[in-house]
């Protein structure tokens, strides 16, 4: 194990807040978009947020990779040059690109930034990997269609200093290595220009036509929703982490720039613990505990795709997108240093009332009041993401630990008035509530609610 290299854990970041969540729960690096020049234009990070993300990441010893992985028309290149210069000035750690023309621009206008070749470039052989290395790339991101035997062949024959990254978790695209024309054809939204409508996730009606009677279309009925013949399950290689690490892969990538902070915290934390535990004690690696956590966040079925077997057919999601029936995003702990200022007047009046009452009590009763005051001091400001009610079963996701802490909500307080309430709804962005928690927590920790 002494010579075994610990791979980087790379997480998606659709915003500065999501980047902070990913780092908090164990990501070594994040990747984020640059507006319309990435393949997730709806998860763009504006220039100010990108600068903040890079500055924050570098302050804690982490990395940020920016994506310019579209297949660009000529009309895009002036903007690409501007973005390249900006990213070079911001000292981003790498730029992810797939178009040969774009890569040539990056080499000229962002000379200090490493180039990572996107999975969109369909790198599925060591010949292709070495081509990119000779043309300025420091890393290639493999196509998701590869089996472990094919990946091993690439690792054995690639240029020595070329880094290799691969996806281990997240959505699989209907198109080859993510290059798909279905969305453009059906919705006039090009996936290759960052505006995928996810047409492969839609429900479709299927018809058969008798050859001798053209135009007489007879529906093939599966159920009232149609059939999701193009939709795939989500990739999950948590059981294969030992084999992947043994191969010497440099970076393990999680998909999902459009996912929530809850999803990020759960998935990143599971893979962080899996990697660390295997590196510490490979003989006792048990994937079941990490898989149990991942099952709590999944919205579709899970598959290993072609990694173990190129003949595997168990990767289509015929039932369509199914939200997790058992768990959901409960909330996020905010910095409780704001609690005192936010409720200064209310707390003051409460303290005065306690003092007056306290003067009338004997010593034993005074001690009980003091204990109660101590528990009140431990109220946390929670930014809620779903309806919360007294009696709800909750879990605290602890960074660096795969085991969660379970508890029931015993009390809720209005964050403005400090008045006790029984339920709260997320009626507006940033809606908060006060709650006591069974353990000491920190800002950014995620709460999961059992439905």
Secondary structure, DSSP 4 states (H G I P E B T S, - for coil): -TTPPPPEEEEE-SSHHHHHHHHHTT-SEEEEE-GGGSS-GGGB--HHHHHHHHHHHHHTT-EEEEE--S---GGGHHHHHHHHHHHHHHT-SEEEE--HHHHHHHHHH-TTSEEEE-GGG---SHHHHHHHHHTT-SEEE--TT--HHHHHHHHHHS-TT-EEEEEEEEE--SSBTTB--HHHHHHS--GGGT----GGGS-B-EEEE-TTSTT-EEEE-SSTT-B-TT-BPEEE-STTHHHHHHHT-SEEEE--TTS-HHHHHHHHHHHHHHHHHHHH-GGG--THHHHHHHHTT-SS-EE-TTSS-TT--TTB-TT-----SSEEEEEEE--TTHHHHHTHHHHHHHHHHHHHHHTTS-HHHHHHHHHHHHHHTTEEEEEESS-EETT-EEEEE-TT-SS-EEEE---EEETTT--EESEE---STT-EEEEE-SS---TT-EEEEE-
